[in-house]
């Protein structure tokens, strides 16, 4: 899925869930993205990381080398709450979702702009000339 396709999916979901009932507020949207990143920081400070979605399956014949990968669309609410809720990964995903929603509201072509920025960044000096 491209970023532009993700924007469309996020926008449709937000509309369906009632997030377009209030007038659009650009500043509020930006601050909600910042809040997700703050939550990611707090999750990191607390050591809350998602458990690996590759779950070992005991098998006497092959040992523990068989791994079951659970596709995101196949997880249950209980699985998500046990393995993902409140983690760094969840909060980063929330920030990306909110960024995609904001970009769609502002008619930003994320595919083009991210590629253009990466192309431009490739022309810049080491660490873009900064300390970090």
N, C-alpha and C positions, 0 to 999 in steps of 0.2 A: 504494500500500500504506500502510495506517495504521501508526502505531507499535505498536499492539496486535497487528496482523497480523505485523509484523516480529518482535515478541517471540516469537510462536508459531513462526515459521520458525526463528529462532535457537535456541530451546529444543529443538525437534525435532532440529536438526542436532547440537547439543551432546550430546544424549542418544545419538543414533546414533553419534557419534564417540567415545563412552566418557567424556565429561566429567562424567557423573553417577555414576561408580563410587565415588568417595570421598564421604564425608559432606560436606554443604554447609557452607561456612565463609564467613560474611558478610564478616569482616575481610579474609580472603584475596581474596575477589572484589573488594572495594573497592581493595585494593592492586594487583591485576592491571590494573584500569582506570587507576590512577595510572601504572603502568609503561608502558602504551600512550601516555599523554599525554607521559611523559618521552621516549619514543622519538620522538614527533612533534616535540618540542623539538629533539632531537639531529638529526633529519632536516632541520629548518629551519636549524639552525646550520651544517649541511654543504651547504645549498643543494639538498637532494634533494627535488624536486617531480616529480610524475607528468608525463610528456610528454602533451601534448594528445591526447585520444583521437579528435579530429577530424583525420584524416590527409589531407593534400592529395593529390589524384590528378591527375597531369599529363595534360592533355587539350589537344591542339593547337588544337582548335576553340574551347574556352572558357577556355583558360589554366589557372591554378591555383585558380580559384574553386570548383571542385567539391570538396566535402569528403565523405569517407566516415566516417560515425559507426559505431563498432563497439559493438553492444549488449553490456553486461557478460556476459550469458549466452552470448555467442558467442566470447569470448576464449579463447585457448589458454593453457596453463601457460607456454609460452615467451614469448608476448606479455606476460602479466602480469609475469613476472620481468624482462623487458626494460624495460617502460614504467612499472610501478607499484611493484614490490617495494622496500621500504625507504624509501618516500617519506612526506612529511607526510600526504598524502591517505590512504595505506594505514593509517597509525597512528591517524588520526582515525576511520577506518572501524572499526578494531579496537576502539577505545574505545566507539564506539556499539554495536557488536555485544555487547561485554561488559556494557554498561549495560542493554541490552535483555534479556540473559540473566539478569542479576541482578534486574531488575524483574519478570520472569516468575517467578523462584524465590521472590520476596517477595510475589507477587500484587499488584503495583502496576499500576494502569491508567494507563499513560503518556499515552495520548491525553487523558484527562480532566485529569490533573495538569499536563501541559505547557500545555494551553489555559487552565486555571485560573490558573497562574502568570503567563502572558502577560497575561491579563486584569487580574490584580492589579498587575503591573508597570506597566501603562498608567496606573494611578492614582498612581504614585510620582513624585517630583520629578525634575528633570533630573539625570542620572547617579545617580539614587536618593539624592541629597543628599551624594554622596561626591566626592572629588577625581578618581577614576578607577574 
